[in-house]
């Protein structure tokens, strides 16, 4: 581990220890405290502006994300998206389920509008997101591709996992975190897309999620 990586982890550990010493077990956490603890474990990327397309940013030097279930997590880009939830699918048995218990299909731009969505049949399965239309598409297919995506959500903290459990189709949400790559010692890996213009296998975002908020 490089020295600056050790410094980042040490600072996060000190913040957590300081809070634990000041708040004995059973203390009810305020929203500000929960946010501060989540940020210590998962530093927040720059936030997308309301109404904008998803914001992807560079990874700052020295950012280290903790391993999960002995699997290394490598941040590839900062990621912030404000979107409408087009669908949700839970997973329990596939190789990624212990990291990402749910996928959210998200839409932004005109893929948030009822007039568009009413003309699309949307479904999820097998870690994919599907849409169909009858006769002609409500907006150009290329716009659908760049305005919607299936995202594998990895909760960074128990608090984020609890919020994820409450998210359903038609909610408006903002998700802040990091697009990541997972690597296990046995060679298994899972890699996020870094483009909003792709489709098909490998086009989903794998999001190590620091925060989910309803808009």
TORPA-4810 file (N, C-alpha, C, O; in nm, 3 decimals):
<nodes>
NODE_1_0.085_-0.120_0.000_0.000_0.000_0.000_0.088_0.124_0.000_0.182_0.134_0.078_X
NODE_2_0.056_0.220_-0.089_0.135_0.342_-0.093_0.106_0.428_0.031_-0.004_0.419_0.086_X
NODE_3_0.202_0.511_0.076_0.182_0.592_0.196_0.057_0.676_0.193_-0.014_0.685_0.293_X
NODE_4_0.026_0.740_0.078_-0.092_0.828_0.077_-0.220_0.747_0.091_-0.319_0.796_0.146_X
NODE_5_-0.219_0.620_0.041_-0.336_0.534_0.062_-0.353_0.506_0.211_-0.465_0.509_0.262_X
NODE_6_-0.244_0.479_0.278_-0.250_0.451_0.422_-0.303_0.572_0.498_-0.376_0.557_0.595_X
NODE_7_-0.265_0.692_0.454_-0.310_0.813_0.521_-0.462_0.828_0.508_-0.530_0.863_0.605_X
NODE_8_-0.516_0.800_0.388_-0.660_0.810_0.367_-0.735_0.714_0.458_-0.833_0.751_0.523_X
NODE_9_-0.687_0.589_0.463_-0.753_0.489_0.548_-0.740_0.526_0.695_-0.833_0.504_0.773_X
NODE_10_-0.626_0.580_0.735_-0.605_0.619_0.875_-0.700_0.730_0.915_-0.756_0.727_1.025_X
NODE_11_-0.718_0.828_0.827_-0.810_0.938_0.857_-0.953_0.887_0.875_-1.023_0.925_0.968_X
NODE_12_-0.996_0.798_0.782_-1.131_0.743_0.793_-1.147_0.664_0.923_-1.250_0.675_0.989_X
NODE_13_-1.045_0.584_0.959_-1.051_0.505_1.082_-1.058_0.596_1.204_-1.132_0.568_1.298_X
NODE_14_-0.982_0.705_1.203_-0.983_0.798_1.317_-1.120_0.864_1.333_-1.167_0.882_1.445_X
NODE_15_-1.183_0.900_1.219_-1.316_0.960_1.226_-1.417_0.864_1.287_-1.500_0.901_1.370_X
NODE_16_-1.409_0.738_1.242_-1.501_0.638_1.294_-1.476_0.612_1.443_-1.571_0.599_1.521_X
NODE_17_-1.349_0.605_1.483_-1.318_0.582_1.624_-1.363_0.699_1.710_-1.417_0.678_1.818_X
NODE_18_-1.342_0.821_1.662_-1.382_0.939_1.739_-1.533_0.940_1.760_-1.581_0.971_1.869_X
NODE_19_-1.607_0.905_1.655_-1.752_0.901_1.672_-1.793_0.793_1.770_-1.879_0.816_1.855_X
NODE_20_-1.732_0.674_1.760_-1.770_0.562_1.848_-1.744_0.597_1.993_-1.826_0.563_2.079_X
NODE_21_-1.633_0.664_2.023_-1.602_0.701_2.160_-1.701_0.804_2.215_-1.730_0.805_2.334_X
NODE_22_-1.751_0.890_2.128_-1.843_0.994_2.172_-1.989_0.948_2.174_-2.073_1.014_2.235_X
NODE_23_-2.018_0.837_2.110_-2.156_0.789_2.100_-2.159_0.641_2.134_-2.130_0.558_2.048_X
NODE_24_-2.194_0.604_2.256_-2.199_0.464_2.296_-2.304_0.388_2.216_-2.394_0.449_2.159_X
NODE_25_-2.294_0.251_2.213_-2.392_0.171_2.141_-2.534_0.205_2.183_-2.560_0.229_2.300_X
NODE_26_-2.624_0.206_2.088_-2.763_0.239_2.117_-2.798_0.383_2.091_-2.916_0.419_2.090_X
NODE_27_-2.697_0.468_2.069_-2.724_0.608_2.041_-2.793_0.622_1.905_-2.749_0.562_1.807_X
NODE_28_-2.900_0.700_1.899_-2.971_0.721_1.773_-2.890_0.818_1.687_-2.849_0.924_1.733_X
NODE_29_-2.867_0.781_1.562_-2.787_0.863_1.473_-2.872_0.971_1.408_-2.981_0.944_1.358_X
NODE_30_-2.822_1.094_1.410_-2.886_1.200_1.335_-2.852_1.183_1.187_-2.759_1.110_1.151_X
NODE_31_-2.929_1.250_1.100_-2.902_1.243_0.957_-2.763_1.298_0.927_-2.692_1.243_0.843_X
NODE_32_-2.724_1.407_0.994_-2.591_1.466_0.970_-2.480_1.368_1.008_-2.379_1.358_0.938_X
NODE_33_-2.499_1.296_1.119_-2.398_1.199_1.162_-2.389_1.083_1.064_-2.280_1.040_1.029_X
NODE_34_-2.505_1.033_1.020_-2.504_0.923_0.923_-2.434_0.966_0.795_-2.359_0.888_0.736_X
NODE_35_-2.459_1.089_0.752_-2.396_1.139_0.630_-2.245_1.149_0.648_-2.169_1.112_0.559_X
NODE_36_-2.201_1.200_0.764_-2.058_1.215_0.790_-1.988_1.079_0.792_-1.879_1.065_0.738_X
NODE_37_-2.050_0.980_0.856_-1.990_0.847_0.862_-1.985_0.783_0.723_-1.886_0.720_0.688_X
NODE_38_-2.092_0.800_0.646_-2.093_0.745_0.510_-1.985_0.808_0.425_-1.919_0.740_0.347_X
NODE_39_-1.966_0.939_0.440_-1.865_1.008_0.361_-1.724_0.965_0.399_-1.635_0.964_0.314_X
NODE_40_-1.702_0.930_0.528_-1.570_0.883_0.570_-1.538_0.749_0.504_-1.424_0.723_0.467_X
NODE_41_-1.642_0.663_0.489_-1.620_0.531_0.428_-1.623_0.538_0.276_-1.565_0.453_0.209_X
NODE_42_-1.690_0.639_0.222_-1.709_0.648_0.077_-1.711_0.796_0.038_-1.817_0.857_0.036_X
NODE_43_-1.595_0.854_0.008_-1.590_0.997_-0.026_-1.681_1.028_-0.145_-1.686_0.951_-0.242_X
NODE_44_-1.751_1.140_-0.138_-1.848_1.175_-0.241_-1.779_1.237_-0.362_-1.688_1.317_-0.347_X
NODE_45_-1.823_1.201_-0.483_-1.774_1.265_-0.604_-1.847_1.398_-0.625_-1.940_1.428_-0.549_X
NODE_46_-1.809_1.478_-0.723_-1.887_1.598_-0.757_-2.031_1.561_-0.792_-2.057_1.459_-0.856_X
NODE_47_-2.125_1.647_-0.749_-2.267_1.620_-0.769_-2.316_1.671_-0.903_-2.276_1.779_-0.947_X
NODE_48_-2.402_1.596_-0.968_-2.466_1.639_-1.091_-2.561_1.754_-1.060_-2.623_1.756_-0.954_X
NODE_49_-2.573_1.849_-1.151_-2.669_1.958_-1.136_-2.809_1.906_-1.168_-2.826_1.817_-1.252_X
NODE_50_-2.908_1.963_-1.101_-3.045_1.919_-1.121_-3.084_1.931_-1.269_-3.064_2.036_-1.331_X
NODE_51_-3.139_1.824_-1.323_-3.185_1.824_-1.460_-3.079_1.791_-1.564_-3.111_1.778_-1.682_X
NODE_52_-2.952_1.778_-1.522_-2.845_1.750_-1.617_-2.834_1.600_-1.645_-2.891_1.517_-1.575_X
NODE_53_-2.760_1.567_-1.749_-2.728_1.427_-1.778_-2.630_1.378_-1.672_-2.568_1.461_-1.603_X
NODE_54_-2.613_1.246_-1.656_-2.521_1.195_-1.553_-2.382_1.256_-1.565_-2.330_1.278_-1.674_X
NODE_55_-2.323_1.283_-1.449_-2.191_1.345_-1.441_-2.086_1.239_-1.409_-2.093_1.174_-1.304_X
NODE_56_-1.989_1.222_-1.498_-1.877_1.130_-1.475_-1.750_1.212_-1.461_-1.721_1.298_-1.544_X
NODE_57_-1.673_1.185_-1.356_-1.556_1.266_-1.325_-1.436_1.176_-1.299_-1.449_1.056_-1.278_X
NODE_58_-1.318_1.238_-1.300_-1.194_1.164_-1.277_-1.183_1.119_-1.132_-1.239_1.181_-1.042_X
NODE_59_-1.111_1.012_-1.111_-1.083_0.962_-0.976_-0.967_1.043_-0.917_-0.861_1.052_-0.979_X
NODE_60_-0.985_1.102_-0.799_-0.875_1.178_-0.740_-0.759_1.087_-0.698_-0.780_0.971_-0.663_X
NODE_61_-0.639_1.140_-0.701_-0.523_1.064_-0.657_-0.541_1.020_-0.511_-0.586_1.097_-0.427_X
NODE_62_-0.505_0.896_-0.485_-0.507_0.845_-0.348_-0.638_0.786_-0.303_-0.646_0.735_-0.191_X
NODE_63_-0.743_0.791_-0.386_-0.871_0.733_-0.344_-0.861_0.581_-0.338_-0.826_0.517_-0.437_X
NODE_64_-0.892_0.526_-0.223_-0.892_0.381_-0.203_-1.028_0.340_-0.149_-1.075_0.398_-0.051_X
NODE_65_-1.091_0.243_-0.211_-1.218_0.189_-0.161_-1.191_0.056_-0.093_-1.111_-0.024_-0.142_X
NODE_66_-1.257_0.031_0.020_-1.230_-0.092_0.095_-1.274_-0.216_0.020_-1.374_-0.214_-0.053_X
NODE_67_-1.200_-0.325_0.038_-1.238_-0.453_-0.022_-1.371_-0.499_0.035_-1.407_-0.464_0.148_X
NODE_68_-1.444_-0.577_-0.041_-1.574_-0.627_0.001_-1.577_-0.777_-0.025_-1.561_-0.821_-0.139_X
NODE_69_-1.599_-0.856_0.082_-1.598_-1.002_0.070_-1.469_-1.052_0.004_-1.472_-1.138_-0.083_X
NODE_70_-1.357_-0.997_0.046_-1.223_-1.032_-0.006_-1.206_-1.001_-0.155_-1.116_-1.054_-0.219_X
NODE_71_-1.291_-0.916_-0.210_-1.281_-0.877_-0.350_-1.235_-0.731_-0.358_-1.290_-0.644_-0.291_X
NODE_72_-1.134_-0.708_-0.439_-1.079_-0.572_-0.455_-1.175_-0.485_-0.535_-1.235_-0.529_-0.633_X
NODE_73_-1.189_-0.360_-0.491_-1.274_-0.263_-0.560_-1.186_-0.150_-0.611_-1.123_-0.080_-0.531_X
NODE_74_-1.181_-0.132_-0.740_-1.100_-0.028_-0.801_-1.190_0.081_-0.857_-1.271_0.053_-0.945_X
NODE_75_-1.179_0.205_-0.809_-1.261_0.313_-0.866_-1.211_0.350_-1.005_-1.092_0.369_-1.027_X
NODE_76_-1.305_0.361_-1.100_-1.273_0.396_-1.238_-1.313_0.539_-1.272_-1.250_0.603_-1.356_X
NODE_77_-1.418_0.590_-1.206_-1.465_0.726_-1.231_-1.563_0.765_-1.123_-1.633_0.680_-1.067_X
NODE_78_-1.569_0.895_-1.093_-1.676_0.946_-1.009_-1.805_0.946_-1.090_-1.803_0.961_-1.212_X
NODE_79_-1.919_0.930_-1.020_-2.046_0.919_-1.091_-2.158_0.977_-1.008_-2.174_0.945_-0.890_X
NODE_80_-2.237_1.064_-1.069_-2.353_1.124_-1.004_-2.464_1.133_-1.106_-2.445_1.187_-1.215_X
NODE_81_-2.582_1.079_-1.072_-2.693_1.076_-1.166_-2.821_1.114_-1.094_-2.848_1.069_-0.982_X
NODE_82_-2.900_1.198_-1.159_-3.035_1.231_-1.114_-3.130_1.173_-1.217_-3.119_1.206_-1.335_X
NODE_83_-3.223_1.089_-1.175_-3.301_1.014_-1.275_-3.433_0.966_-1.217_-3.458_0.973_-1.096_X
NODE_84_-3.516_0.917_-1.306_-3.639_0.849_-1.268_-3.613_0.700_-1.270_-3.547_0.648_-1.360_X
NODE_85_-3.665_0.631_-1.170_-3.649_0.486_-1.166_-3.753_0.423_-1.259_-3.873_0.433_-1.236_X
NODE_86_-3.703_0.359_-1.363_-3.790_0.294_-1.461_-3.824_0.151_-1.420_-3.925_0.096_-1.466_X
NODE_87_-3.742_0.092_-1.336_-3.766_-0.044_-1.290_-3.663_-0.084_-1.186_-3.556_-0.023_-1.176_X
NODE_88_-3.696_-0.185_-1.111_-3.606_-0.239_-1.009_-3.613_-0.391_-1.016_-3.721_-0.449_-1.031_X
NODE_89_-3.497_-0.455_-1.005_-3.492_-0.601_-1.003_-3.394_-0.644_-0.895_-3.278_-0.600_-0.895_X
NODE_90_-3.440_-0.729_-0.804_-3.354_-0.780_-0.697_-3.287_-0.910_-0.741_-3.341_-0.986_-0.822_X
NODE_91_-3.166_-0.934_-0.687_-3.091_-1.054_-0.720_-3.041_-1.121_-0.591_-2.999_-1.054_-0.497_X
NODE_92_-3.047_-1.253_-0.592_-3.012_-1.329_-0.472_-2.909_-1.439_-0.497_-2.836_-1.476_-0.406_X
NODE_93_-2.903_-1.491_-0.618_-2.827_-1.614_-0.640_-2.713_-1.602_-0.739_-2.631_-1.694_-0.748_X
NODE_94_-2.703_-1.493_-0.812_-2.595_-1.485_-0.910_-2.464_-1.444_-0.842_-2.463_-1.412_-0.723_X
NODE_95_-2.355_-1.446_-0.919_-2.223_-1.421_-0.861_-2.209_-1.281_-0.804_-2.128_-1.259_-0.714_X
NODE_96_-2.288_-1.187_-0.854_-2.276_-1.049_-0.807_-2.370_-1.011_-0.696_-2.364_-0.899_-0.645_X
NODE_97_-2.459_-1.103_-0.655_-2.566_-1.066_-0.562_-2.515_-1.020_-0.426_-2.576_-0.933_-0.364_X
NODE_98_-2.404_-1.077_-0.379_-2.355_-1.036_-0.247_-2.292_-0.897_-0.250_-2.269_-0.837_-0.145_X
NODE_99_-2.264_-0.847_-0.368_-2.214_-0.711_-0.382_-2.326_-0.615_-0.420_-2.343_-0.509_-0.360_X
NODE_100_-2.403_-0.653_-0.520_-2.511_-0.571_-0.572_-2.643_-0.647_-0.561_-2.672_-0.731_-0.646_X
NODE_101_-2.722_-0.620_-0.456_-2.846_-0.695_-0.437_-2.960_-0.649_-0.527_-3.064_-0.714_-0.533_X
NODE_102_-2.941_-0.537_-0.597_-3.049_-0.487_-0.682_-2.993_-0.405_-0.798_-2.891_-0.338_-0.786_X
NODE_103_-3.063_-0.414_-0.910_-3.038_-0.327_-1.024_-3.149_-0.224_-1.032_-3.266_-0.256_-1.008_X
NODE_104_-3.113_-0.102_-1.066_-3.211_0.002_-1.094_-3.198_0.042_-1.240_-3.089_0.080_-1.285_X
NODE_105_-3.307_0.033_-1.315_-3.310_0.090_-1.449_-3.348_0.237_-1.433_-3.452_0.270_-1.377_X
NODE_106_-3.263_0.326_-1.483_-3.281_0.469_-1.462_-3.295_0.541_-1.595_-3.234_0.503_-1.695_X
NODE_107_-3.377_0.646_-1.595_-3.395_0.728_-1.713_-3.379_0.875_-1.681_-3.420_0.921_-1.574_X
NODE_108_-3.318_0.950_-1.773_-3.302_1.094_-1.756_-3.337_1.161_-1.889_-3.365_1.093_-1.987_X
NODE_109_-3.335_1.294_-1.892_-3.378_1.361_-2.014_-3.522_1.325_-2.046_-3.607_1.321_-1.957_X
NODE_110_-3.551_1.299_-2.174_-3.688_1.266_-2.211_-3.731_1.127_-2.166_-3.849_1.093_-2.173_X
NODE_111_-3.636_1.046_-2.120_-3.672_0.915_-2.065_-3.727_0.924_-1.922_-3.744_0.822_-1.856_X
NODE_112_-3.753_1.045_-1.876_-3.826_1.066_-1.750_-3.973_1.097_-1.776_-4.054_1.096_-1.682_X
NODE_113_-4.009_1.124_-1.900_-4.141_1.180_-1.930_-4.246_1.070_-1.949_-4.222_0.970_-2.015_X
NODE_114_-4.363_1.092_-1.889_-4.473_0.996_-1.903_-4.510_0.975_-2.049_-4.540_0.862_-2.089_X
NODE_115_-4.510_1.080_-2.129_-4.550_1.069_-2.268_-4.460_0.973_-2.346_-4.505_0.909_-2.441_X
NODE_116_-4.335_0.964_-2.306_-4.241_0.871_-2.368_-4.255_0.732_-2.307_-4.266_0.633_-2.379_X
NODE_117_-4.254_0.724_-2.176_-4.255_0.595_-2.107_-4.385_0.519_-2.128_-4.386_0.396_-2.127_X
NODE_118_-4.496_0.591_-2.147_-4.624_0.524_-2.171_-4.624_0.443_-2.300_-4.707_0.355_-2.319_X
NODE_119_-4.530_0.474_-2.390_-4.524_0.404_-2.518_-4.414_0.298_-2.523_-4.385_0.242_-2.629_X
NODE_120_-4.352_0.273_-2.408_-4.247_0.172_-2.400_-4.286_0.065_-2.300_-4.343_0.094_-2.195_X
NODE_121_-4.256_-0.059_-2.333_-4.269_-0.170_-2.237_-4.130_-0.197_-2.181_-4.038_-0.231_-2.255_X
NODE_122_-4.115_-0.180_-2.050_-3.984_-0.189_-1.985_-3.981_-0.309_-1.892_-4.075_-0.332_-1.816_X
NODE_123_-3.872_-0.385_-1.897_-3.855_-0.501_-1.809_-3.707_-0.519_-1.777_-3.621_-0.459_-1.841_X
NODE_124_-3.680_-0.603_-1.678_-3.543_-0.634_-1.638_-3.532_-0.784_-1.611_-3.631_-0.850_-1.580_X
NODE_125_-3.410_-0.835_-1.624_-3.383_-0.974_-1.591_-3.243_-1.013_-1.634_-3.191_-0.962_-1.733_X
NODE_126_-3.182_-1.103_-1.557_-3.049_-1.148_-1.591_-2.945_-1.039_-1.594_-2.847_-1.047_-1.667_X
NODE_127_-2.967_-0.935_-1.513_-2.878_-0.818_-1.504_-2.884_-0.731_-1.630_-2.791_-0.654_-1.657_X
NODE_128_-2.994_-0.744_-1.706_-3.015_-0.659_-1.822_-3.143_-0.578_-1.806_-3.227_-0.609_-1.721_X
NODE_129_-3.156_-0.475_-1.887_-3.272_-0.386_-1.893_-3.323_-0.388_-2.036_-3.246_-0.370_-2.130_X
NODE_130_-3.454_-0.411_-2.053_-3.512_-0.426_-2.186_-3.623_-0.323_-2.205_-3.694_-0.287_-2.111_X
NODE_131_-3.637_-0.278_-2.328_-3.749_-0.190_-2.363_-3.798_-0.226_-2.503_-3.719_-0.265_-2.590_X
NODE_132_-3.928_-0.212_-2.522_-3.989_-0.243_-2.651_-4.094_-0.136_-2.681_-4.145_-0.070_-2.590_X
NODE_133_-4.124_-0.119_-2.809_-4.231_-0.029_-2.849_-4.310_-0.094_-2.962_-4.263_-0.189_-3.025_X
NODE_134_-4.427_-0.044_-2.987_-4.510_-0.091_-3.098_-4.510_0.015_-3.207_-4.517_0.135_-3.179_X
NODE_135_-4.502_-0.029_-3.329_-4.502_0.058_-3.445_-4.375_0.144_-3.449_-4.273_0.098_-3.498_X
NODE_136_-4.380_0.266_-3.401_-4.262_0.354_-3.404_-4.221_0.392_-3.263_-4.307_0.404_-3.175_X
NODE_137_-4.092_0.411_-3.238_-4.047_0.449_-3.104_-4.091_0.592_-3.070_-4.102_0.676_-3.160_X
NODE_138_-4.116_0.620_-2.943_-4.160_0.755_-2.903_-4.053_0.861_-2.920_-4.084_0.978_-2.939_X
NODE_139_-3.928_0.822_-2.912_-3.814_0.910_-2.938_-3.711_0.825_-3.014_-3.721_0.702_-3.012_X
NODE_140_-3.614_0.887_-3.080_-3.517_0.807_-3.156_-3.448_0.702_-3.069_-3.411_0.732_-2.956_X
NODE_141_-3.429_0.579_-3.119_-3.364_0.474_-3.040_-3.229_0.515_-2.983_-3.195_0.476_-2.872_X
NODE_142_-3.150_0.593_-3.059_-3.021_0.636_-3.007_-3.036_0.724_-2.884_-2.951_0.723_-2.795_X
NODE_143_-3.144_0.801_-2.879_-3.170_0.885_-2.762_-3.211_0.800_-2.643_-3.175_0.829_-2.529_X
NODE_144_-3.287_0.693_-2.669_-3.323_0.602_-2.559_-3.196_0.543_-2.498_-3.181_0.539_-2.376_X
NODE_145_-3.104_0.499_-2.584_-2.980_0.437_-2.536_-2.900_0.533_-2.448_-2.852_0.493_-2.342_X
NODE_146_-2.886_0.658_-2.490_-2.802_0.751_-2.414_-2.877_0.820_-2.300_-2.818_0.898_-2.225_X
NODE_147_-3.008_0.791_-2.287_-3.088_0.855_-2.182_-3.142_0.757_-2.079_-3.226_0.793_-1.997_X
NODE_148_-3.094_0.633_-2.082_-3.139_0.533_-1.986_-3.033_0.425_-1.974_-2.957_0.399_-2.067_X
NODE_149_-3.029_0.362_-1.858_-2.932_0.254_-1.838_-2.974_0.168_-1.720_-3.047_0.212_-1.631_X
NODE_150_-2.927_0.044_-1.723_-2.943_-0.047_-1.610_-2.818_-0.036_-1.522_-2.706_-0.050_-1.571_X
NODE_151_-2.838_-0.011_-1.394_-2.725_0.012_-1.305_-2.724_-0.088_-1.191_-2.823_-0.105_-1.120_X
NODE_152_-2.609_-0.155_-1.175_-2.590_-0.250_-1.065_-2.545_-0.169_-0.942_-2.437_-0.108_-0.943_X
NODE_153_-2.627_-0.168_-0.839_-2.601_-0.083_-0.723_-2.529_-0.162_-0.614_-2.580_-0.264_-0.565_X
NODE_154_-2.410_-0.116_-0.575_-2.335_-0.173_-0.464_-2.345_-0.076_-0.347_-2.280_0.029_-0.351_X
NODE_155_-2.422_-0.105_-0.242_-2.431_-0.013_-0.130_-2.297_-0.005_-0.056_-2.240_-0.107_-0.020_X
NODE_156_-2.248_0.117_-0.033_-2.120_0.135_0.035_-2.132_0.120_0.185_-2.034_0.087_0.252_X
NODE_157_-2.252_0.143_0.240_-2.274_0.137_0.384_-2.409_0.073_0.413_-2.494_0.066_0.324_X
NODE_158_-2.430_0.026_0.536_-2.563_-0.027_0.572_-2.673_0.076_0.555_-2.786_0.041_0.519_X
NODE_159_-2.644_0.204_0.579_-2.744_0.308_0.562_-2.788_0.318_0.415_-2.907_0.330_0.387_X
NODE_160_-2.692_0.313_0.323_-2.726_0.315_0.181_-2.808_0.192_0.144_-2.903_0.201_0.066_X
NODE_161_-2.773_0.076_0.199_-2.849_-0.046_0.173_-2.993_-0.033_0.220_-3.085_-0.079_0.153_X
NODE_162_-3.014_0.030_0.336_-3.150_0.050_0.387_-3.230_0.142_0.295_-3.348_0.116_0.268_X
NODE_163_-3.167_0.249_0.246_-3.238_0.338_0.155_-3.268_0.266_0.023_-3.377_0.280_-0.031_X
NODE_164_-3.172_0.190_-0.026_-3.194_0.115_-0.151_-3.316_0.025_-0.140_-3.391_0.010_-0.236_X
NODE_165_-3.337_-0.035_-0.024_-3.451_-0.124_-0.004_-3.585_-0.052_-0.022_-3.686_-0.117_-0.050_X
NODE_166_-3.586_0.080_-0.008_-3.711_0.156_-0.015_-3.737_0.215_-0.154_-3.842_0.276_-0.175_X
NODE_167_-3.645_0.197_-0.248_-3.657_0.260_-0.379_-3.739_0.171_-0.472_-3.717_0.050_-0.480_X
NODE_168_-3.833_0.233_-0.543_-3.921_0.157_-0.633_-3.937_0.232_-0.765_-3.896_0.347_-0.779_X
NODE_169_-3.997_0.165_-0.862_-4.023_0.225_-0.992_-4.103_0.353_-0.976_-4.193_0.362_-0.891_X
NODE_170_-4.070_0.453_-1.057_-4.132_0.585_-1.062_-4.079_0.682_-0.956_-4.117_0.799_-0.957_X
NODE_171_-3.993_0.636_-0.866_-3.926_0.729_-0.775_-3.830_0.816_-0.855_-3.775_0.773_-0.956_X
NODE_172_-3.810_0.939_-0.810_-3.704_1.026_-0.863_-3.590_1.024_-0.762_-3.611_1.053_-0.644_X
NODE_173_-3.471_0.991_-0.808_-3.359_0.971_-0.716_-3.233_1.040_-0.768_-3.221_1.071_-0.886_X
NODE_174_-3.142_1.062_-0.676_-3.005_1.097_-0.714_-2.913_0.995_-0.650_-2.927_0.962_-0.532_X
NODE_175_-2.819_0.945_-0.729_-2.723_0.845_-0.682_-2.584_0.903_-0.701_-2.549_0.949_-0.810_X
NODE_176_-2.505_0.901_-0.595_-2.368_0.952_-0.597_-2.273_0.842_-0.554_-2.295_0.776_-0.452_X
NODE_177_-2.167_0.822_-0.631_-2.071_0.718_-0.594_-1.961_0.706_-0.698_-1.916_0.806_-0.756_X
NODE_178_-1.919_0.582_-0.721_-1.803_0.557_-0.808_-1.831_0.440_-0.899_-1.879_0.336_-0.855_X
NODE_179_-1.802_0.456_-1.027_-1.803_0.344_-1.119_-1.678_0.262_-1.091_-1.568_0.317_-1.082_X
NODE_180_-1.694_0.131_-1.078_-1.585_0.049_-1.024_-1.562_-0.078_-1.105_-1.642_-0.117_-1.190_X
NODE_181_-1.450_-0.139_-1.073_-1.415_-0.274_-1.120_-1.395_-0.360_-0.995_-1.330_-0.318_-0.900_X
NODE_182_-1.451_-0.481_-0.996_-1.432_-0.578_-0.890_-1.339_-0.689_-0.940_-1.354_-0.736_-1.053_X
NODE_183_-1.245_-0.731_-0.856_-1.153_-0.839_-0.892_-1.135_-0.933_-0.774_-1.101_-0.891_-0.663_X
NODE_184_-1.157_-1.062_-0.799_-1.134_-1.165_-0.698_-1.005_-1.240_-0.731_-0.959_-1.240_-0.845_X
NODE_185_-0.946_-1.304_-0.630_-0.820_-1.376_-0.649_-0.834_-1.493_-0.746_-0.736_-1.535_-0.808_X
NODE_186_-0.956_-1.545_-0.761_-0.977_-1.660_-0.851_-0.995_-1.619_-0.997_-1.022_-1.703_-1.082_X
NODE_187_-0.980_-1.490_-1.026_-0.993_-1.442_-1.162_-1.128_-1.383_-1.197_-1.143_-1.319_-1.301_X
NODE_188_-1.228_-1.403_-1.111_-1.360_-1.344_-1.137_-1.349_-1.192_-1.132_-1.281_-1.137_-1.046_X
NODE_189_-1.418_-1.127_-1.223_-1.418_-0.981_-1.223_-1.550_-0.929_-1.277_-1.623_-1.000_-1.346_X
NODE_190_-1.579_-0.805_-1.245_-1.701_-0.737_-1.286_-1.663_-0.592_-1.309_-1.611_-0.527_-1.219_X
NODE_191_-1.690_-0.542_-1.429_-1.639_-0.411_-1.467_-1.752_-0.320_-1.514_-1.838_-0.362_-1.592_X
NODE_192_-1.752_-0.197_-1.467_-1.853_-0.101_-1.508_-1.828_-0.048_-1.647_-1.713_-0.037_-1.692_X
NODE_193_-1.935_-0.015_-1.716_-1.925_0.067_-1.837_-1.883_0.208_-1.797_-1.914_0.255_-1.687_X
NODE_194_-1.813_0.275_-1.886_-1.775_0.414_-1.865_-1.835_0.504_-1.973_-1.786_0.614_-1.997_X
NODE_195_-1.941_0.457_-2.039_-2.005_0.533_-2.145_-2.155_0.528_-2.127_-2.209_0.428_-2.080_X
NODE_196_-2.224_0.635_-2.165_-2.369_0.635_-2.165_-2.425_0.605_-2.305_-2.546_0.599_-2.323_X
NODE_197_-2.339_0.585_-2.402_-2.382_0.564_-2.540_-2.381_0.418_-2.582_-2.419_0.386_-2.694_X
NODE_198_-2.338_0.327_-2.492_-2.328_0.187_-2.531_-2.455_0.111_-2.495_-2.540_0.161_-2.421_X
NODE_199_-2.467_-0.009_-2.549_-2.582_-0.095_-2.518_-2.537_-0.240_-2.528_-2.431_-0.269_-2.584_X
NODE_200_-2.618_-0.330_-2.475_-2.584_-0.471_-2.480_-2.494_-0.515_-2.366_-2.483_-0.446_-2.265_X
NODE_201_-2.429_-0.630_-2.383_-2.345_-0.687_-2.279_-2.229_-0.592_-2.245_-2.159_-0.544_-2.334_X
NODE_202_-2.211_-0.566_-2.116_-2.104_-0.478_-2.071_-2.140_-0.332_-2.066_-2.056_-0.248_-2.032_X
NODE_203_-2.265_-0.297_-2.100_-2.305_-0.156_-2.107_-2.361_-0.102_-1.976_-2.387_0.017_-1.964_X
NODE_204_-2.381_-0.189_-1.877_-2.438_-0.144_-1.751_-2.331_-0.077_-1.663_-2.213_-0.109_-1.671_X
NODE_205_-2.378_0.015_-1.580_-2.289_0.078_-1.483_-2.288_-0.004_-1.353_-2.393_-0.048_-1.305_X
NODE_206_-2.169_-0.023_-1.299_-2.151_-0.089_-1.170_-2.114_0.021_-1.071_-2.002_0.072_-1.073_X
NODE_207_-2.209_0.057_-0.985_-2.197_0.180_-0.906_-2.177_0.147_-0.757_-2.267_0.098_-0.690_X
NODE_208_-2.055_0.175_-0.708_-2.030_0.170_-0.564_-2.092_0.297_-0.507_-2.041_0.407_-0.528_X
NODE_209_-2.203_0.280_-0.436_-2.294_0.391_-0.408_-2.272_0.449_-0.269_-2.291_0.380_-0.168_X
NODE_210_-2.233_0.576_-0.264_-2.210_0.646_-0.138_-2.342_0.701_-0.081_-2.360_0.710_0.040_X
NODE_211_-2.434_0.738_-0.171_-2.560_0.799_-0.124_-2.667_0.780_-0.229_-2.642_0.788_-0.349_X
NODE_212_-2.789_0.754_-0.180_-2.910_0.757_-0.262_-3.006_0.853_-0.194_-3.036_0.837_-0.075_X
NODE_213_-3.055_0.951_-0.266_-3.152_1.044_-0.210_-3.269_1.057_-0.305_-3.252_1.055_-0.427_X
NODE_214_-3.389_1.071_-0.249_-3.506_1.096_-0.331_-3.512_1.246_-0.362_-3.483_1.330_-0.278_X
NODE_215_-3.549_1.274_-0.485_-3.557_1.414_-0.529_-3.702_1.462_-0.524_-3.729_1.577_-0.557_X
</nodes>
